[in-house]
Amino acid sequence: MAPTDTEARPSDIACDVVIVGCGVAGLYTALNLPRTTSIVMLSKGAIEECDSMLAQGGICVLPEADDFEAYREDTLRAGHYENRLDTTEIMIRDSRTVVNDLVACGVDLGRDETGALAFTREGAHSRPRICYHEDVTGQEITTKLLACVRRLPNVRILEHVAMVDLIDGQGGACAGVVARPVEESRSCERASELAHEAVPTFAIRAGATVLACGGIGGLYERSTNYPQLTGDACDIAAAHGAVLEHMDYVQIHPTSLYTGEGTCGRAFLISESCRGEGAILINRAGERFCDELQPRDVVSQAIFAQMEADGMPYVRLSFERIPHEVIRGHFAHICERCLEAGYDICREPVPVVPAQHYFMGGIHVDTDAATGVAGLYAVGETSCTGVHGKNRLASNSLLEALVFARRAAYRIACGKSLAPETIGEPALDGRHRPCGIPDAAIDALCAPSSGEDLS
C-alpha cells in the first residue's frame, strides 16, 4: 500500500516522477505510469480537498461515432471558437477509452434500464452525452482513482506539503521541486508567502515533474473551489521559463447556492445537470427569464442582469418540472444540502447566484501536456491545452484532465506521443483497451474488467 506521510517529514528525496496535486489529473497520471516508476505525489492540503472531489454534473463521453461532429461543434461554440482544434479533437476521440478505464477501476457510473451507460444533458450540449454518478461524479471518480493509487507500492503521497519552487537542472530543464510542510490552517496561502516561512524546505529531485495543482478559485471572494487553489503553479512555472496563456479566461458558474450577503468560504455549486433535466431560472415575480441551456457565460450574464432589474442579490432556481423521484435520486446530495440551508427543492425554488468556478487559462502545454521547459508537464486546470477556448463546455473538465494526464504519462514513459483514438470501430466497441504503456499500472488494475461490455 502506498504510504501517506502526515508526521515526520523527509529529507531530500529522489524519484523518477514528482506529481504536484492529488486530484484526478495527478492520480490518473500516476496510474498510467509503469509500476517500475518511483513516484512522489504532493497535496498542499488534505488529500480529499481537491476540486475534482467537487465536480457534480458528470464527465462527457462520445456516445457514438456519429456524434463526433456535433460534440466538437458544441465544444467550439461554447468556447467562442477560440479552442485549439488539435487538442479538442484528441479529447473527444479519447473519451470512450478514458471512461472505460474509469469503469474498470471501479467507478460506478449511472446505467439505463438495459444496463448501458446512462447519459444526461447539460447547458450548450446538443444532446445527452454526460456520464454521471448521481450528483457527485467527481467524488466517485476521485475516490476510486485514489484507492487504486494507494494500492501501488511505487507511489508515495505527502499530505500538507506545498511546492514552493522548481529545481533548475542542466540546460534549463526542470529537475524536480522544492517543497515545504504546511500547517493545515495555512494551506490557503500562496506559495510566494509560504516560501518566506522559517520552516525548512526539502528537495524532491525527479526526471519528470507534473504540475496538477488545480485552478485559482482561492483568489476570489466567491468561488466554488477550495480556498487553497491559489494559482501557485502558474507563478512558479512562469518564473522558470514556462509560458502562461489566457490568464484572463475565468469561468463564472451561473448557479451557486445563495446563503446570505457577506458569506465567506466555498460556495456550494448547484449542478448544471439540474437545468439539463428541466430546472428553470425565475425572477422575483416567479417568471422564467432566460434559456437555461445556453453556455455558462451567457446564462451568468442573464442572471446578473435580472438581479439588477429585480434589485435582488439572487434569482431562484425552480425544480417544479423535474419529477420528485429524479430529484431525490439523481440530485440527492444537492437536495440534502439545500435542506440544510432551509430549502426543500421538491416544494420551493432555491436562491442562486453566479460564482467563480473554473480557469480556462494556465500553463501552455502541447498535445502531450508538456510545457516549453524540458521535463516539466502540466495537467488538469493548471494547464492550458486550449480545449476550452474562452468558456468551458459543461462536463469537459474531468475528461480533459484525464485525457491529457494519460498522454503526459505516455510521453514520460515512452518518450513519444500517444496516437489519438480512431473514430468508429473498434475504438467505440464499448470494451476497455489498455493505454499502451509497457507494464503500466493501469493495465494490471483493469485486467479483471477487460472484457466488460459498456455498449
C-alpha positions as CSV (number, residue, x, y, z in Angstrom):
1,M,0.0,0.0,0.0
2,A,1.3,3.5,-0.8
3,P,2.3,5.2,2.4
4,T,0.8,8.6,3.4
5,D,3.2,10.8,5.3
6,T,1.5,13.0,7.9
7,E,4.0,13.3,10.7
8,A,7.8,13.1,10.2
9,R,8.9,15.0,7.1
10,P,11.6,13.5,4.8
11,S,14.9,14.9,3.9
12,D,15.7,15.4,0.3
13,I,14.0,12.8,-1.9
14,A,15.0,11.3,-5.3
15,C,12.4,9.8,-7.6
16,D,11.5,9.3,-11.2
17,V,8.4,11.4,-11.3
18,V,7.1,14.0,-8.9
19,I,3.4,14.9,-9.2
20,V,2.2,18.1,-7.5
21,G,-1.5,17.6,-6.8
22,C,-3.7,14.7,-6.0
23,G,-6.9,15.4,-8.0
24,V,-8.0,13.3,-10.9
25,A,-5.3,14.6,-13.2
26,G,-2.5,13.8,-10.8
27,L,-3.9,10.4,-9.8
28,Y,-4.5,9.3,-13.4
29,T,-1.0,10.3,-14.4
30,A,0.4,8.1,-11.6
31,L,-1.9,5.2,-12.6
32,N,-0.8,5.4,-16.2
33,L,2.9,5.3,-15.4
34,P,4.7,1.9,-15.3
35,R,4.9,0.3,-11.9
36,T,8.7,0.4,-12.2
37,T,8.5,4.2,-11.9
38,S,9.1,5.7,-8.5
39,I,6.5,8.4,-7.9
40,V,6.1,11.1,-5.2
41,M,2.8,13.0,-5.0
42,L,2.2,16.2,-3.1
43,S,-1.1,17.6,-1.7
44,K,-1.0,21.1,-0.4
45,G,-4.0,20.5,1.9
46,A,-5.7,17.2,2.9
47,I,-5.8,14.8,0.0
48,E,-9.6,14.9,-0.1
49,E,-9.5,18.7,-0.6
50,C,-9.2,18.9,-4.3
51,D,-11.7,20.4,-6.7
52,S,-12.0,17.0,-8.5
53,M,-14.0,15.9,-5.5
54,L,-16.5,18.7,-6.0
55,A,-17.5,18.1,-9.7
56,Q,-21.2,17.3,-9.6
57,G,-22.6,17.1,-13.1
58,G,-20.5,14.4,-14.8
59,I,-17.9,13.5,-17.4
60,C,-18.5,13.9,-21.1
61,V,-18.0,11.0,-23.5
62,L,-18.5,10.4,-27.2
63,P,-21.5,8.1,-27.1
64,E,-21.2,7.0,-30.7
65,A,-19.1,7.8,-33.8
66,D,-21.9,9.8,-35.4
67,D,-21.9,12.4,-32.6
68,F,-18.2,13.4,-33.2
69,E,-19.0,16.5,-35.3
70,A,-21.8,17.7,-33.0
71,Y,-19.8,17.2,-29.9
72,R,-16.9,19.1,-31.4
73,E,-19.2,21.9,-32.5
74,D,-20.8,22.2,-29.1
75,T,-17.3,22.5,-27.5
76,L,-16.1,25.1,-30.0
77,R,-19.3,27.2,-29.8
78,A,-19.2,27.3,-26.0
79,G,-15.5,28.3,-26.3
80,H,-16.4,31.2,-28.7
81,Y,-14.3,29.3,-31.3
82,E,-11.1,30.2,-29.6
83,N,-10.4,26.5,-28.9
84,R,-7.3,24.7,-30.2
85,L,-8.7,22.2,-32.8
86,D,-6.0,19.6,-32.4
87,T,-6.4,19.1,-28.6
88,T,-10.2,19.4,-28.8
89,E,-10.3,16.5,-31.3
90,I,-7.9,14.4,-29.2
91,M,-10.1,14.9,-26.1
92,I,-13.2,13.8,-27.9
93,R,-11.5,10.8,-29.7
94,D,-10.0,9.5,-26.5
95,S,-13.1,10.0,-24.3
96,R,-14.5,6.5,-24.5
97,T,-11.2,4.7,-23.6
98,V,-10.8,7.0,-20.6
99,V,-14.4,6.3,-19.4
100,N,-13.9,2.6,-19.9
101,D,-10.7,2.9,-17.8
102,L,-12.7,4.5,-15.1
103,V,-15.3,1.8,-15.1
104,A,-12.6,-0.8,-15.0
105,C,-11.1,0.9,-12.0
106,G,-14.4,0.6,-10.1
107,V,-16.1,3.9,-10.9
108,D,-19.8,3.4,-10.6
109,L,-21.5,5.4,-13.4
110,G,-25.2,5.6,-14.0
111,R,-26.9,2.9,-16.1
112,D,-30.2,2.8,-18.0
113,E,-32.7,0.0,-17.9
114,T,-30.7,-2.1,-20.3
115,G,-27.5,-1.8,-18.3
116,A,-25.8,0.5,-20.8
117,L,-24.2,3.8,-19.7
118,A,-26.9,6.4,-19.0
119,F,-26.3,9.9,-20.3
120,T,-27.6,13.3,-19.1
121,R,-27.6,16.7,-20.8
122,E,-26.2,20.0,-19.6
123,G,-26.1,23.6,-20.9
124,A,-24.8,24.1,-24.5
125,H,-24.9,20.4,-25.3
126,S,-27.0,19.5,-28.4
127,R,-27.8,16.0,-26.9
128,P,-27.2,14.0,-23.8
129,R,-23.6,12.7,-23.6
130,I,-22.6,13.1,-20.0
131,C,-21.9,10.1,-17.8
132,Y,-22.6,10.6,-14.1
133,H,-22.8,9.2,-10.6
134,E,-25.8,10.8,-9.0
135,D,-24.8,14.4,-8.4
136,V,-21.3,13.6,-7.0
137,T,-19.5,12.3,-10.1
138,G,-16.2,14.0,-9.2
139,Q,-16.2,12.4,-5.7
140,E,-16.9,9.0,-7.1
141,I,-14.1,9.2,-9.7
142,T,-11.5,10.7,-7.4
143,T,-12.2,8.4,-4.6
144,K,-11.9,5.3,-6.8
145,L,-8.7,6.5,-8.5
146,L,-7.2,7.4,-5.1
147,A,-8.0,3.9,-3.9
148,C,-6.2,2.5,-6.9
149,V,-3.1,4.7,-6.3
150,R,-3.0,3.8,-2.6
151,R,-2.6,0.1,-3.7
152,L,0.6,0.9,-5.7
153,P,3.9,0.3,-3.9
154,N,5.7,2.6,-6.2
155,V,3.8,5.8,-5.1
156,R,4.4,7.9,-2.0
157,I,1.9,10.5,-1.0
158,L,2.8,13.5,1.1
159,E,-0.1,15.4,2.5
160,H,0.0,19.1,3.7
161,V,3.2,19.6,1.7
162,A,3.3,22.5,-0.8
163,M,5.6,23.2,-3.8
164,V,7.3,26.5,-3.3
165,D,9.7,26.4,-6.2
166,L,11.1,24.3,-9.1
167,I,14.6,23.0,-9.3
168,D,16.6,24.0,-12.3
169,G,18.6,21.3,-13.9
170,Q,21.1,21.1,-16.8
171,G,20.3,23.2,-19.8
172,G,17.4,24.8,-18.1
173,A,15.4,21.6,-17.7
174,C,13.2,21.1,-14.7
175,A,14.9,18.7,-12.2
176,G,12.1,18.5,-9.6
177,V,10.5,20.7,-6.9
178,V,11.3,22.5,-3.7
179,A,8.7,21.6,-1.1
180,R,7.7,22.7,2.4
181,P,5.4,21.2,5.1
182,V,2.3,23.4,5.5
183,E,0.2,23.7,8.6
184,E,-3.5,22.9,7.9
185,S,-4.5,26.4,8.8
186,R,-2.1,27.9,6.3
187,S,-2.9,25.8,3.3
188,C,-4.8,28.7,1.7
189,E,-1.7,30.9,1.5
190,R,0.1,31.3,-1.8
191,A,3.5,29.7,-2.4
192,S,5.1,33.1,-2.6
193,E,4.0,33.7,1.0
194,L,4.9,30.2,2.3
195,A,8.4,30.5,0.7
196,H,9.4,33.1,3.3
197,E,8.5,30.9,6.3
198,A,11.2,29.7,8.6
199,V,10.0,26.1,8.2
200,P,12.8,24.1,6.4
201,T,12.3,23.2,2.8
202,F,13.4,20.0,1.1
203,A,14.1,19.0,-2.4
204,I,12.3,16.3,-4.4
205,R,14.6,15.6,-7.4
206,A,12.9,13.9,-10.3
207,G,13.4,13.2,-14.0
208,A,9.9,14.5,-14.8
209,T,7.7,16.9,-12.9
210,V,4.0,17.1,-13.4
211,L,2.0,20.1,-12.1
212,A,-1.6,19.1,-11.3
213,C,-2.3,21.9,-8.8
214,G,-5.8,22.9,-9.9
215,G,-7.1,26.4,-10.5
216,I,-7.3,29.9,-9.0
217,G,-10.6,29.9,-7.1
218,G,-8.9,30.8,-3.8
219,L,-8.1,34.2,-5.2
220,Y,-11.8,35.1,-5.4
221,E,-14.2,36.2,-2.8
222,R,-17.0,33.9,-4.0
223,S,-15.9,30.7,-5.7
224,T,-17.0,27.0,-5.8
225,N,-13.3,26.0,-5.5
226,Y,-11.3,25.0,-2.4
227,P,-9.5,28.1,-1.0
228,Q,-6.0,26.6,-1.2
229,L,-6.2,26.7,-5.0
230,T,-4.3,29.9,-5.4
231,G,-2.5,29.6,-8.8
232,D,0.9,28.7,-7.3
233,A,1.9,26.5,-10.2
234,C,1.4,29.3,-12.8
235,D,3.6,31.8,-10.9
236,I,6.3,29.3,-10.2
237,A,6.4,27.8,-13.7
238,A,6.5,31.2,-15.3
239,A,9.5,32.2,-13.2
240,H,11.3,29.3,-14.7
241,G,10.5,30.0,-18.3
242,A,7.1,28.3,-18.9
243,V,4.6,30.3,-21.0
244,L,1.3,31.3,-19.5
245,E,-1.7,31.6,-21.7
246,H,-5.2,33.2,-21.4
247,M,-4.8,34.1,-17.8
248,D,-8.0,36.3,-18.0
249,Y,-10.2,33.4,-19.2
250,V,-12.1,32.7,-16.0
251,Q,-15.5,31.0,-16.0
252,I,-18.3,32.1,-13.8
253,H,-20.8,29.3,-13.0
254,P,-24.5,30.5,-13.1
255,T,-25.8,28.7,-10.1
256,S,-24.3,28.5,-6.7
257,L,-26.5,28.4,-3.6
258,Y,-27.1,31.9,-2.1
259,T,-26.8,31.8,1.7
260,G,-26.7,35.5,2.5
261,E,-24.6,38.5,1.7
262,G,-21.1,38.6,3.0
263,T,-21.0,34.8,3.3
264,C,-17.4,33.6,3.4
265,G,-16.0,30.2,2.4
266,R,-16.5,28.0,-0.6
267,A,-19.8,28.5,-2.4
268,F,-22.0,25.4,-2.9
269,L,-22.4,24.5,-6.5
270,I,-25.9,23.5,-7.9
271,S,-25.0,21.4,-10.9
272,E,-25.8,22.4,-14.4
273,S,-27.3,19.0,-14.9
274,C,-30.3,20.2,-12.8
275,R,-31.1,22.6,-15.6
276,G,-30.3,19.9,-18.1
277,E,-33.0,17.8,-16.5
278,G,-35.6,20.6,-16.6
279,A,-34.9,23.1,-13.7
280,I,-35.7,26.7,-14.7
281,L,-34.5,30.1,-13.6
282,I,-37.1,32.5,-12.4
283,N,-37.1,36.2,-11.3
284,R,-38.6,38.0,-8.4
285,A,-42.1,37.7,-9.9
286,G,-41.7,33.9,-10.5
287,E,-41.3,34.3,-14.2
288,R,-38.8,32.4,-16.3
289,F,-36.3,34.9,-17.9
290,C,-33.7,33.0,-20.0
291,D,-32.8,29.9,-21.8
292,E,-31.1,27.9,-19.1
293,L,-29.3,25.6,-21.6
294,Q,-27.2,28.3,-23.2
295,P,-23.4,28.4,-22.4
296,R,-22.5,29.2,-18.8
297,D,-21.2,32.7,-19.6
298,V,-24.5,33.6,-21.4
299,V,-26.6,32.3,-18.5
300,S,-24.5,34.1,-15.9
301,Q,-24.8,37.4,-17.7
302,A,-28.6,36.9,-17.9
303,I,-28.7,36.3,-14.1
304,F,-26.6,39.3,-13.3
305,A,-28.9,41.5,-15.5
306,Q,-32.0,40.0,-13.8
307,M,-30.6,40.6,-10.3
308,E,-30.1,44.2,-11.2
309,A,-33.5,44.6,-12.6
310,D,-35.1,42.9,-9.6
311,G,-32.9,44.8,-7.1
312,M,-32.1,41.4,-5.5
313,P,-28.8,39.7,-4.7
314,Y,-30.0,36.4,-6.2
315,V,-32.5,34.8,-8.6
316,R,-34.2,31.5,-8.0
317,L,-33.9,28.0,-9.5
318,S,-37.2,26.0,-9.7
319,F,-37.3,22.2,-9.8
320,E,-41.0,22.2,-10.5
321,R,-40.6,20.5,-13.9
322,I,-38.5,17.6,-12.5
323,P,-40.2,14.5,-11.0
324,H,-39.6,14.2,-7.3
325,E,-38.1,10.7,-7.8
326,V,-35.4,12.2,-10.1
327,I,-34.7,15.0,-7.6
328,R,-34.3,12.5,-4.7
329,G,-32.3,10.1,-6.9
330,H,-30.1,12.0,-9.4
331,F,-29.8,15.1,-7.2
332,A,-29.9,13.5,-3.7
333,H,-26.8,15.4,-2.4
334,I,-28.0,18.8,-3.8
335,C,-31.4,18.2,-2.2
336,E,-29.8,17.4,1.1
337,R,-27.5,20.4,1.1
338,C,-30.4,22.7,0.2
339,L,-32.5,21.2,3.0
340,E,-29.7,22.1,5.4
341,A,-29.9,25.7,4.2
342,G,-33.7,25.6,4.8
343,Y,-35.0,24.9,1.2
344,D,-36.9,21.9,0.1
345,I,-36.3,21.9,-3.7
346,C,-39.2,19.4,-4.1
347,R,-41.6,22.1,-2.9
348,E,-39.9,25.5,-3.5
349,P,-37.3,27.3,-5.6
350,V,-33.9,27.9,-4.2
351,P,-31.9,31.2,-4.3
352,V,-28.9,31.0,-6.6
353,V,-26.1,33.4,-7.6
354,P,-23.2,33.1,-10.0
355,A,-19.7,32.3,-8.6
356,Q,-16.2,31.8,-9.9
357,H,-15.9,28.2,-11.0
358,Y,-13.2,27.3,-13.5
359,F,-10.0,28.6,-15.0
360,M,-9.6,28.1,-18.8
361,G,-6.1,29.6,-18.9
362,G,-2.9,28.4,-17.3
363,I,0.5,27.0,-18.3
364,H,0.6,26.5,-22.1
365,V,1.2,22.8,-23.0
366,D,1.3,20.8,-26.2
367,T,-0.8,17.8,-27.1
368,D,1.2,15.7,-24.6
369,A,0.8,18.2,-21.7
370,A,4.4,19.1,-22.0
371,T,5.4,22.7,-21.2
372,G,8.2,24.6,-23.0
373,V,10.5,23.7,-20.1
374,A,12.2,20.3,-20.6
375,G,11.0,17.7,-18.0
376,L,8.0,19.9,-16.9
377,Y,4.4,18.9,-17.6
378,A,1.1,20.4,-16.6
379,V,-2.3,18.7,-16.5
380,G,-5.8,19.5,-15.4
381,E,-6.9,23.0,-14.6
382,T,-3.3,24.1,-14.1
383,S,-2.7,23.7,-17.8
384,C,-4.0,25.4,-20.8
385,T,-4.5,22.8,-23.5
386,G,-6.7,25.1,-25.5
387,V,-9.6,22.6,-25.3
388,H,-12.0,25.0,-23.6
389,G,-11.4,28.2,-25.6
390,K,-12.8,31.2,-23.8
391,N,-15.5,29.4,-22.0
392,R,-15.6,25.7,-21.0
393,L,-18.4,23.4,-22.1
394,A,-20.1,21.7,-19.2
395,S,-18.5,18.4,-18.0
396,N,-15.5,18.7,-20.3
397,S,-13.2,19.4,-17.3
398,L,-12.9,15.9,-15.9
399,L,-12.5,14.5,-19.3
400,E,-9.8,17.0,-20.4
401,A,-7.8,16.3,-17.1
402,L,-7.9,12.5,-17.7
403,V,-7.1,12.5,-21.4
404,F,-4.1,14.7,-21.1
405,A,-2.9,13.1,-17.9
406,R,-2.8,9.8,-19.8
407,R,-0.9,11.4,-22.6
408,A,1.6,13.0,-20.2
409,A,2.3,9.6,-18.6
410,Y,2.8,8.0,-22.0
411,R,5.2,10.8,-23.1
412,I,7.2,10.5,-19.8
413,A,7.3,6.6,-20.1
414,C,7.9,6.2,-23.8
415,G,9.4,9.5,-25.0
416,K,6.8,9.8,-27.7
417,S,3.2,10.9,-28.3
418,L,0.3,8.6,-27.8
419,A,-1.7,8.2,-31.0
420,P,-5.3,9.6,-30.7
421,E,-8.1,7.0,-31.0
422,T,-9.7,6.3,-34.3
423,I,-13.3,7.2,-34.5
424,G,-15.5,4.2,-35.1
425,E,-14.9,0.5,-34.5
426,P,-13.2,-0.9,-32.6
427,A,-12.4,2.3,-30.6
428,L,-16.1,2.7,-29.6
429,D,-17.0,-1.0,-29.2
430,G,-17.5,-0.4,-25.5
431,R,-14.7,-2.5,-24.3
432,H,-11.8,-1.4,-22.1
433,R,-8.5,-1.3,-24.0
434,P,-5.1,-0.8,-22.3
435,C,-3.4,2.6,-22.6
436,G,-0.4,1.1,-24.3
437,I,2.3,1.9,-21.8
438,P,4.5,-1.1,-21.2
439,D,4.0,-2.6,-17.8
440,A,1.6,0.2,-16.9
441,A,-0.1,0.0,-13.6
442,I,-3.5,0.8,-15.1
443,D,-3.3,-2.4,-17.2
444,A,-2.8,-4.5,-14.1
445,L,-5.6,-2.8,-12.2
446,C,-8.1,-3.0,-15.1
447,A,-7.3,-6.5,-16.3
448,P,-10.2,-8.2,-14.4
449,S,-12.7,-6.0,-16.2
450,S,-11.0,-6.1,-19.6
451,G,-14.0,-7.9,-21.2
452,E,-16.8,-5.8,-19.7
453,D,-19.2,-4.6,-22.3
454,L,-20.3,-1.0,-21.9
455,S,-22.2,-0.7,-25.1
